[in-house]
Amino acid sequence: MDELKRLEREINTELSNIDKKYDSLLKDVKQKEKLLAQKNKEIEQAIKKIQTEFSKRSQGNSDEAAEYLRSAEKVLRSVDNKPHEKFLPGRFEIFSNSMKDGRQLFRSGLFEAAAAVAVSAKSGLQRLSYNIDDKVEEWEKTFNIFSEKLETLREKINNEISNWGKEINNRVRTEIIIEINFWSRGNFDEVIQTVKKHREIIKAFSQIGKDEYIKRTDTPTLEELKNFIEEIDEANKKFSELVNVYKERYSSSCERSDMGENIIDFMTSEINLEWLENLTGYDTPSNETEDYIQYAKLHKNINQDFREWLRIVFENSSGDNIYVYIVPVEEHGHVKNHVILHIDYHGAENEIYSRDIYQHVQEAAGLTNEIESGTEDSKITRDIEQTKTKIQKER
């Protein structure tokens, strides 16, 4: 009995100790739970703080990148309004594509990368803009030179047409041009066509306006303008050369006509030669060029080329044919008439008679040069083929 009571006391004591330990452990757990909750709260607050700071920093990067992109876009639009494809083709597209990449990076949240692309593109676009401006300035200066040279040549042509119209009493501009072109052997029309071709450029420039004209890729480039200036300079040089020579050709033709009439009058009245009119005349053109065709139409379809030699044929009492050629020879831009005599003897050649006839020709033509065999100004030929060969060479 006593033993049972003792055992019961030990069990109760042990249970009491267990309860105390449990209470102590429970109290410790609750304290730790409270501490853990506090720690969790602190961690949550720290996380929120970090998230807030990250969000602020991200927003700052976004605003900065957006500003860089807007600034670069402004320069992009400015350059796009310039004639970039005309002067620096393909360059603008490179930067345009870069800006597209930058906008895509921004939409993907890669703000720093987007900002870097925008800064790089803006710098390149600004350099491109300066280069375009330099090209435009050079183009405008060259175009002004082109316009001035063309207008100067055009004025020279108009003045020449006006002055020559007064000279020949011809008031119709197209006829005057045909006359000048004939005596210049087609060179005058070549100059006119050069001016007409380039005048179309000036006309289009005026109609479209400078800003739009420069932007078009189908308008002349800087190099083309420089080539056009060279063409105008060449045409101007050609014009300067033909202005004097075509007048001398015309004057020498008139002189040949006068000399021919004087020779005919003198040889038929003083020497009693028979003039063979059907064999007399100017050379016929071997190649009817456009300048000759237009001139022939203007003068009722003539079949003689008054720029070439004039042949006058006589027959003496012995039945010998006497050929007098008045040949224009051009040297160093000047034209001088040369007289060549050929007598087609049926019998033996009479040297004294040939010289006498030539002296009469000289006198009738108003030439006072002494006869010097073999000279350019006075030559008696013995063979008609030799005469023809000489004439062809001198033409």
Secondary structure as GFF3:
##gff-version 3
##sequence-region A 1 395
A	DSSP	alpha_helix	2	80	.	.	.	ID=ss1
A	DSSP	alpha_helix	84	87	.	.	.	ID=ss2
A	DSSP	alpha_helix	91	107	.	.	.	ID=ss3
A	DSSP	alpha_helix	111	167	.	.	.	ID=ss4
A	DSSP	alpha_helix	173	183	.	.	.	ID=ss5
A	DSSP	alpha_helix	187	208	.	.	.	ID=ss6
A	DSSP	alpha_helix	210	215	.	.	.	ID=ss7
A	DSSP	alpha_helix	222	269	.	.	.	ID=ss8
A	DSSP	beta_strand	274	275	.	.	.	ID=ss9
A	DSSP	three_ten_helix	277	279	.	.	.	ID=ss10
A	DSSP	beta_strand	281	282	.	.	.	ID=ss11
A	DSSP	alpha_helix	290	298	.	.	.	ID=ss12
A	DSSP	beta_strand	310	315	.	.	.	ID=ss13
A	DSSP	beta_strand	321	331	.	.	.	ID=ss14
A	DSSP	beta_strand	334	344	.	.	.	ID=ss15
A	DSSP	alpha_helix	351	365	.	.	.	ID=ss16
A	DSSP	beta_strand	378	381	.	.	.	ID=ss17
A	DSSP	alpha_helix	384	394	.	.	.	ID=ss18
###
